[in-house]
Amino acid sequence: MNEELIVKHLAGETEAHENALIQNWINSSKDNEKIFKEYERIWTNSKAIKQVGKIDVDKAWSKVNTQISQEKKGKVFLLNKTWLAAASLILLLGVSFALYNVFKQDPMLHLSANVQENIQYKLEDGTEVILREGNFSYPEKFKKSERTVVLENGTAFFKVAKDASKPFVIELGQAKVTVLGTQFELRKSASSIQVRVKEGKVKFTSPDGERILVANQAVNYMLQSHEIKDEKINDENTFSYVSKQLHFNDQPMREVVASLNQYYKDRRIVLGSEIEACKLSANFEDEKLENVLAVIKATMNVEVFWDQKNNCYKIEGKGCTP
């Protein structure tokens, strides 16, 4: 969890989804709970900033030193508890005020996508984001030292602009991903977080471990069991919605339909069990689903129809030899 969001929360400037994000992070481990309580303690002690305005720490200490110098010359001077408390509070207020101004950033902007659309957006650093579905937050302008965004839920693909001096960080509640410049996909649901890398290198960090992933590697983090599963990407159509191309080379129809259901996310295709092993070789580029189904029907001698009752396309046939 980044410091900016915590300070923003303590300042009462977070929205409902951000409050939920912070609460999930706090509940995920005892260490996180301790960290938050420490921030909360410092913030509570620094509330006086609103009354006193900007604190001049040097001037405050000057007053303390003046008081000390007025004591009898040659007498050993011991600060009493009142002076110690006052001096400590002055330092605390000054530091807290400085931290607040350092960590406070402009309000986050938000993108939301539903199942009918993909939203493509370019951030101010040139990073491209394709939001398949869900909710994504980002600042209008990044800080000098770091580029931080938040994927609250859903699926997003990132083409991160390279900047060695400014790591790109995606906050995921209980986990985060850090990169310099690469292409990868994130999927976040109530039960898991999945990272799949197309090219470059990605660091995945969670309370239960860390992974460095390169091209064609993936990780699936199970939020309930705290298990991290390492995976491989074997399907060349994994990122087909980015390239808008589908390639099938003598692939079983069960795999073809799985890829089609992922690509055309707003409509579902159900395959008859008799033709699951039948194989298809075909290439499609930015085609409508109806055109793809027409090609399948013509080349495989199957029936394709819309099932109004179950709100899906069905592909059925007599079967074939595997």
Secondary structure by P-SEA (a helix, b strand, c coil): ccaaaaaaaaaccccaaaaaaaaaaaaccaaaaaaaaaaaaaaaaacccccccccaaaaaaaaaaaaaaaccccccccccaaaaaaaaaaaaaaaaaaaaaaacccccccccccccbbbbbbccccbbbbbcbbbbbbbccccccbbbbbbcbbbbbbbccccccbbbbbbccccccccccccbbbbbcccbbbbbbcbbbbbbbcccbbbbbccccbbbbbccccbbbbbbbcccccccccccbbbbccccaaaaaaaaaaaaccbbbbbbcccccbbbbbccccccaaaaaaaaaaacbbbbbbcccccbbbbbcccccc
